[in-house]
Amino acid sequence: MEHTQLFFDDSRVFGRAGTTRVYGTPVVSAVYRDPDFSTDYCSPWVLRRDGAYIMLYMGVHRQTKQHALLAAVSEDGLHFSPLDCSVLPLENRLSVHEIMPLGPSQEPLTVLEDPLAPADEHYRLILTDLDWNGRFGAFGSVLSSPDLIRWHETLHEIPGFASEPVGGAVFNREKGCTTILHRRTWGNRDVGCQDTVDFCGFSDFELCMRQDSLDAPLDEIYGMPAFPYAGMYVGFPCIYADNKPSRCTKFNPGNTYPQLAYSWDAHHWQRSLRQSFLPEYKGQPSLFWLTSMQPLPDGRLGLYAAHSDEPHGVAFRSNGSGTILIYTLRRDGFIGLRTDGEAVVTTREFLYRGGPVHVNLNAAGATCAVLDSAGLNGDVNVFGDGHPVPGFDHVDCVPFSGDSTDWTPDFAGGSLDRFRGRTILIEVRYTEGTLWSISGDLTPLTNTEAARYRTRGFV
């Protein structure tokens, strides 16, 4: 089974000399500006349908101030244009690409694909609504669609749900359900989750992330969109920063920007570097809502963020300067191990099942080695120390230089298939560059799992 080793932490690393952990660098590759609506709000959401990229987003009509859900379409995931939705029978339609009007207190939390749903409910939209009167709180409803354009309500109110916008939802492969990530209540800036199989019944709210002592003073987590990636889950916690509050509220002004988080089960999350994942954020009055991610045809990742030059609160009451920024990111390029000199990174043990090993890096120079825990003469080391294998040491590797998401090392010793069914470690030496990932038909093992496999033949 294909495994991609990312470097969010050192849990799968035995050694990393001479390296610094760094974020990747998303690059603005396209900008979308709605012709009729301000888009300063918490969107967009991009999904695939019939080979095209469909982008749904919230906007406020510049003349009437009417809120609406809107649609755009792209063939390459980068260059979008308004999608003609005039087939929908809307009264008082404001624009050809309007899908539905929204009330002044309504905002979508997220839009997702539901693999467990019937065809006419294949896509789900969770809509939040603020109740300024009776409950002075928030509640959410579920809308469903067969095509991302025609929506119908399938649940009027989600039990136990009281969130404001900026959230996410992922299909949880471990539990066979959808995990929804959202705030606890209106005014609480933290992240929790609820599970659902059918979007009718929901588990209790479970807190999974909040601000801590490593955050900048008074910063809060506004919410977190999240996405499955390479056998794990990647989240973009939205940080509400730079607020100068009165003694009764933290609303106006303040900025927002995304950081990076990760999880193996979509419930328990680890924070990453405490800095903006988007390099454009400089702390000036600005809002960055990074809410969607999709793979692109050329192998890069598309990241989609609404941006405003206005601060929090002010942006929601003006015509706004909102644009939707479409970023591109190299494959596996979330976080890497960088060196300005020389670096050596050694993985923990893998059960190698055959085929090439792929290394994603940019470097002035690099070599790779295979370390064998089983001993040079086949003698079992219960806890091996990783012997370099003759013919597969660094001196036996054809050197690499440049930038590649798919370097497959070649060795004087021949094919790596001689290690099929054995436990190995992989070591990369490189200069002046960044290692992003190592992948192949590899099963990660702990020390005891590897020792058990070598002595008893099973994990």
PyMOL commands that set and color helices and strands:
alter all, ss='L'
color gray80, all
select helices_A, chain A and resi 119-121+315-317+394-396+416-419+447-456
alter helices_A, ss='H'
color red, helices_A
select strands_A, chain A and resi 2-5+13-17+20-23+27-32+37-38+45-49+52-61+67-74+81-82+98-102+106-113+123-131+137-145+152-155+168-172+177-182+191-196+206-209+220-223+226-229+232-235+238-241+255-258+261-263+269-271+287-295+301-308+323-329+335-347+350-352+358-372+387-388+400-407+422-444
alter strands_A, ss='S'
color yellow, strands_A
deselect
rebuild
show_as cartoon
